[in-house]
Amino acid sequence: MARGHQDLEVAITSTVRRRVTEDRISVSIPSYGFPHSIVDKTVKRGHQIELVGDVLRVDEGKVTIGLSPAVTVDIDKVRLVTSYVPPNRKTPLVDKRT
């Protein structure tokens, strides 16, 4: 994951801790030592929820995910959802010889 990580999408499984307001819940993210809350009306306390975001940075066993705000967790706690696939070139890069 260290090379070409700009267009990777990863998921992290978190546990719902409690309901903060009617539409906002607090979640516990593994290896992330700060509180994090998201908007969700359907889940209850103790449920597992998957948070999906784009990789912003990878260094030394840690990965930063853009979950608004950015969250930095251990690399072994994330799961790859989609990887970058380069677009196919329809026309050749160089003109044909005449």
C-alpha positions in Angstrom: 0.0 0.0 0.0 3.0 2.3 0.3 3.3 3.1 -3.4 0.5 4.7 -5.4 -1.9 5.1 -2.5 -3.6 8.2 -3.7 -6.7 6.5 -5.2 -7.2 3.7 -2.7 -10.4 3.3 -0.8 -10.3 1.5 2.5 -12.7 0.5 5.2 -12.4 0.2 9.0 -14.8 -1.6 11.3 -15.8 0.4 14.3 -18.1 -0.2 17.2 -21.0 2.1 18.1 -20.5 3.4 21.7 -23.5 5.6 22.3 -26.0 8.0 20.8 -24.9 11.6 21.2 -28.0 13.3 19.7 -31.1 12.0 17.9 -29.2 11.7 14.6 -25.5 11.5 15.7 -23.6 8.5 17.3 -20.2 8.1 18.9 -18.1 5.3 17.5 -14.9 3.6 18.8 -12.2 3.2 16.1 -9.5 0.6 16.7 -6.0 2.0 17.4 -7.4 5.6 17.2 -7.3 7.3 20.6 -9.8 10.1 20.1 -13.6 10.3 20.0 -15.2 10.2 16.7 -18.9 10.7 15.8 -20.9 10.2 12.6 -24.5 10.9 11.5 -26.6 7.7 11.5 -30.2 7.2 12.8 -30.5 3.4 12.3 -27.8 1.7 14.4 -27.9 1.0 18.1 -25.2 0.7 20.9 -22.8 -2.2 20.4 -23.4 -2.7 16.7 -20.4 -2.9 14.3 -20.3 -0.3 11.6 -18.0 0.0 8.6 -16.5 3.4 7.8 -15.2 3.9 4.3 -12.8 6.6 3.2 -9.9 7.4 0.8 -6.3 7.0 1.8 -4.6 10.3 2.3 -1.2 9.1 3.6 0.8 6.0 4.4 3.9 5.9 6.5 5.6 3.4 8.9 2.7 1.1 9.7 0.2 3.9 9.9 -2.5 5.0 7.4 -4.4 8.2 7.4 -8.0 7.9 6.1 -10.1 10.9 5.1 -13.2 10.4 7.2 -13.8 14.1 7.8 -11.7 14.7 9.9 -8.8 12.6 8.9 -8.2 9.6 11.1 -4.8 7.9 11.5 -4.9 4.2 12.4 -2.6 1.1 12.3 -2.3 -0.3 8.8 -3.5 -3.8 9.9 -6.8 -2.4 11.1 -8.0 -1.4 7.6 -9.4 -3.4 4.7 -8.9 -2.5 1.0 -12.3 -1.8 -0.7 -11.2 -0.5 -4.1 -7.8 0.0 -5.6 -6.7 2.4 -8.3 -7.0 1.1 -11.9 -5.4 3.2 -14.5 -7.6 4.2 -17.4 -7.2 2.4 -20.7 -5.7 4.4 -23.5 -7.9 4.3 -26.6 -5.5 6.0 -29.0 -1.8 5.1 -29.1 0.7 7.5 -27.5 2.7 7.9 -30.7 1.4 8.3 -34.2 1.8 5.4 -36.6 4.7 5.6 -39.1 3.7 6.6 -42.7 
